[in-house]
């Protein structure tokens, strides 16, 4: 209900849950076993659409964090390994067959900053041509199984766009996780000149949340920065500023992730050097012996205004 009131019309999720016993069996002794060993909560997603009009961008990590590839965390996903590629393709096929006919589905999203090797535990950044070729193979397979929904890749910035342009023409949308400020500068032209495809900000917001005096979260600064980002996203849409390739963005993120800096039950309040637990459009508030509740931050209320405005 809070997402609906915000004006949100789509959320981004990863599918890694499976009702397919073959997939569960193959992955039962891999690091991803606990992700795949249960069926997806499709009733919740159907209700999200039926009651609140909110769609889903459904993703497969495509080996990021070693999910789906069968690789260990220490070695990381290797896109030159045929067995790992086959395992990841099977995971994608499982996702598509599970969700392709559901009313809540908007598009498919592949990967998540896979070229950031140390962060996401893959070698995509070292072998971008091999990664892009694999992306192309996966996109073609998705289109064969489901010709009705577009395929997006979630890149970390624009560093491997040339490889995508050469080897993954079946990827319909260039998704980018970008934290440039204010706005996204030359990003729109970088994609237009290299790939000439629609751009979706698969993440945007504050990489380092603003703290004043080192310990007080500056909620007004958070709201101001998000609004500058959204203005730039909208300003580069169809009929607006050249190259008119923006189709929207996923604001990062819905609520604070308390687990990012250590103890999951407590929120880091030091602000040093840059606490990542304060990205939420809503704050998570805990009370002794009670469930978490939500407090609406100024950024939530600003989005309520701009997301209710009609598009040009």
C-alpha positions in Angstrom: 0.0 0.0 0.0 2.9 2.4 0.7 4.5 1.6 -2.6 1.2 2.3 -4.3 0.8 5.6 -2.5 4.3 6.5 -3.5 3.3 6.2 -7.2 5.6 3.2 -7.8 4.6 1.2 -10.8 7.3 -1.5 -10.9 9.8 -3.1 -8.5 13.0 -5.0 -9.3 13.3 -8.6 -8.0 15.6 -11.6 -8.6 13.8 -14.9 -9.1 16.3 -17.2 -7.4 13.7 -19.6 -5.9 12.5 -22.6 -7.8 9.8 -25.2 -8.0 11.8 -27.2 -10.4 13.2 -30.3 -8.6 15.9 -30.8 -11.3 17.3 -27.3 -10.7 17.1 -27.8 -6.9 18.9 -31.1 -7.1 21.7 -29.8 -9.3 22.3 -26.9 -7.0 21.8 -28.6 -3.7 25.6 -28.7 -2.9 26.5 -25.3 -4.3 26.7 -21.9 -2.6 23.3 -21.0 -4.1 21.4 -24.0 -2.7 19.4 -22.1 -0.1 18.3 -19.6 -2.8 16.8 -22.3 -5.1 15.4 -24.8 -2.6 11.8 -23.4 -2.4 9.1 -22.3 -4.9 8.5 -18.6 -5.6 5.8 -16.6 -3.8 3.7 -16.0 -6.9 0.5 -15.3 -5.0 2.2 -12.3 -3.4 3.3 -11.0 -6.8 -0.1 -11.6 -8.4 -1.7 -9.6 -5.5 0.9 -6.8 -5.9 -0.4 -6.3 -9.5 -4.1 -7.0 -8.9 -4.5 -4.9 -5.8 -1.9 -2.2 -6.3 -1.0 -2.1 -10.0 2.7 -2.7 -9.4 4.6 -4.8 -12.0 7.9 -6.7 -11.6 11.2 -6.5 -13.4 12.3 -10.1 -12.9 16.0 -10.9 -12.9 18.5 -13.6 -12.9 21.9 -12.8 -11.4 23.6 -14.6 -14.3 26.5 -15.8 -12.1 26.9 -12.6 -10.0 27.9 -13.5 -6.5 28.4 -17.1 -8.0 24.6 -17.5 -7.9 23.5 -20.1 -10.5 26.9 -20.9 -12.0 27.9 -23.5 -9.5 31.2 -21.8 -8.8 32.6 -21.3 -5.4 32.9 -17.8 -3.9 36.7 -18.1 -3.8 37.1 -18.9 -7.5 34.1 -16.9 -8.8 32.0 -17.4 -11.9 34.0 -18.0 -15.1 32.2 -17.1 -18.4 34.8 -19.2 -20.4 33.6 -22.4 -18.6 31.0 -24.2 -20.7 29.6 -26.1 -17.7 29.0 -22.9 -15.8 27.4 -21.3 -18.8 25.1 -24.2 -19.2 24.1 -24.0 -15.5 23.4 -20.3 -15.7 21.3 -20.8 -18.9 19.3 -23.5 -17.1 18.6 -21.1 -14.3 17.4 -18.4 -16.7 15.2 -20.9 -18.5 13.7 -21.9 -15.2 12.9 -18.3 -14.5 11.3 -17.6 -17.8 9.1 -20.8 -17.8 8.0 -20.0 -14.2 7.0 -16.4 -14.8 6.5 -15.6 -18.5 2.7 -15.9 -18.5 2.1 -14.1 -15.2 0.3 -10.7 -15.2 2.8 -9.1 -12.9 5.7 -9.4 -15.3 7.1 -6.3 -17.1 10.6 -7.3 -18.3 13.6 -9.6 -17.7 16.8 -8.2 -16.2 20.1 -10.1 -16.5 23.0 -9.8 -14.1 23.9 -7.1 -11.7 27.2 -5.2 -12.2 28.8 -8.5 -13.2 31.8 -6.7 -14.6 32.7 -5.6 -11.1 34.8 -8.7 -10.4 35.9 -8.2 -6.8 32.4 -7.1 -5.8 30.3 -9.6 -7.7 32.7 -12.5 -8.0 32.8 -13.0 -11.7 35.4 -12.5 -14.5 33.1 -10.5 -16.8 35.3 -7.4 -16.5 38.3 -9.4 -17.5 36.6 -11.2 -20.4 34.0 -8.8 -21.5 33.7 -10.3 -25.0 33.0 -13.7 -23.6 30.4 -12.2 -21.1 28.7 -10.3 -23.9 28.6 -13.3 -26.2 26.9 -15.3 -23.3 24.5 -12.4 -22.7 23.5 -12.6 -26.4 23.0 -16.3 -26.2 20.8 -15.9 -23.1 18.8 -13.1 -24.6 18.1 -15.2 -27.7 16.9 -18.1 -25.6 14.6 -15.8 -23.6 13.1 -14.4 -26.8 12.5 -18.0 -28.1 10.7 -19.0 -24.9 8.9 -15.6 -24.4 8.5 -13.2 -27.4 6.3 -10.9 -25.4 8.7 -9.3 -22.8 11.9 -7.3 -23.4 15.3 -8.3 -22.1 17.5 -5.9 -20.2 21.1 -6.2 -18.9 22.0 -4.6 -15.6 25.5 -3.2 -16.0 27.6 -1.3 -13.5 28.2 1.9 -15.5 29.3 2.0 -19.2 32.7 0.3 -19.3 31.8 -2.8 -21.4 29.2 -1.2 -23.7 31.4 -1.8 -26.8 31.4 -5.5 -26.1 27.6 -5.5 -25.6 27.1 -3.6 -28.9 29.2 -6.1 -30.8 28.1 -9.4 -29.3 24.7 -9.0 -27.7 22.3 -7.4 -30.2 19.4 -9.4 -28.8 19.5 -7.5 -25.5 16.7 -5.0 -25.9 17.4 -2.5 -23.1 20.7 -1.2 -21.6 20.2 -1.1 -17.9 22.9 0.7 -15.8 23.4 1.0 -12.1 24.7 4.6 -11.9 25.4 6.9 -9.0 26.7 9.9 -10.9 25.7 13.3 -9.3 24.0 15.6 -10.0 22.1 13.8 -12.7 23.9 11.4 -15.0 26.0 13.7 -17.2 27.1 12.1 -20.5 25.6 8.6 -19.7 22.7 9.0 -22.2 25.1 10.0 -25.1 27.6 7.2 -24.2 24.9 4.6 -24.7 23.4 6.3 -27.8 26.7 6.5 -29.5 27.7 2.9 -28.7 24.5 0.8 -28.6 21.6 3.1 -29.6 19.1 1.3 -27.4 16.8 2.4 -24.6 18.4 3.2 -21.3 16.9 2.0 -18.0 18.6 3.1 -14.7 18.5 -0.3 -13.0 19.8 1.5 -9.8 20.2 5.1 -9.0 20.3 7.1 -5.8 23.0 7.8 -3.2 26.0 5.5 -3.1 27.2 7.2 0.0 24.3 8.5 2.0 24.8 12.1 3.3 25.7 12.6 7.0 26.0 16.0 8.6 28.6 16.4 11.3 29.6 12.8 10.6 26.7 11.2 12.4 23.3 12.7 11.5 21.6 11.4 8.4 20.7 14.4 6.2 17.3 13.4 4.9 16.7 16.7 3.1 20.0 16.3 1.2 18.9 12.7 0.3 15.6 14.1 -1.1 17.3 16.8 -3.1 19.8 14.4 -4.7 17.1 12.0 -5.7 15.0 14.7 -7.3 18.0 15.9 -9.4 18.4 12.3 -10.6 14.8 11.9 -11.4 14.7 15.2 -13.3 17.5 14.0 -15.5 15.9 10.7 -16.1 12.7 12.4 -17.2 14.5 15.1 -19.1 16.0 12.5 -21.5 12.8 10.6 -22.3 11.0 10.5 -25.6 10.0 13.9 -26.9 12.4 15.6 -24.5 16.2 16.3 -24.5 18.4 14.4 -27.0 19.2 11.6 -27.4 15.7 10.8 -25.9 16.7 7.3 -24.8 15.6 7.3 -21.1 12.7 5.0 -20.2 12.8 5.3 -16.4 14.7 4.1 -13.4 14.6 2.0 -10.2 15.3 4.3 -7.2 17.7 2.6 -4.8 16.2 1.6 -2.4 12.8 1.0 -0.8 13.9 0.7 2.9 17.2 0.7 4.8 19.4 -2.4 4.7 20.5 -2.8 8.2 22.6 -5.9 7.4 25.1 -4.1 5.2 27.6 -2.9 7.8 27.5 -5.8 10.3 24.8 -6.6 12.9 21.5 -7.1 11.0 19.3 -6.2 14.0 20.9 -2.8 14.5 21.4 0.1 12.2 24.9 1.6 12.0 24.7 5.2 13.3 28.4 6.2 13.0 28.2 7.6 9.5 31.9 6.7 9.1 33.3 6.5 6.6 30.1 6.0 4.6 27.4 3.9 6.2 25.5 2.0 3.5 22.5 1.3 5.8 20.7 4.5 5.0 19.5 4.2 1.4 15.8 3.8 2.1 13.0 6.0 0.8 11.4 4.9 4.0 13.1 4.4 7.4 12.9 1.1 9.2 12.0 1.7 12.9 12.2 -1.1 15.5 10.6 -1.2 18.9 11.5 -3.6 21.7 9.6 -6.8 21.0 7.7 -5.3 18.1 7.9 -5.7 14.3 9.6 -3.2 12.1 7.6 -0.2 11.1 8.1 2.4 8.4 8.6 6.1 8.7 8.2 8.1 5.5 11.2 10.2 4.7 11.1 13.6 2.9 12.3 11.8 -0.3 9.2 9.6 -0.2 7.0 12.6 -0.1 8.9 14.3 -2.9 8.5 11.2 -5.1 4.8 11.1 -4.3 4.5 14.5 -6.0 6.7 13.9 -9.1 5.5 10.4 -9.7 1.9 11.5 -9.8 2.6 14.1 -12.5 1.5 13.1 -16.0 4.3 12.3 -18.5 4.7 14.9 -21.4 
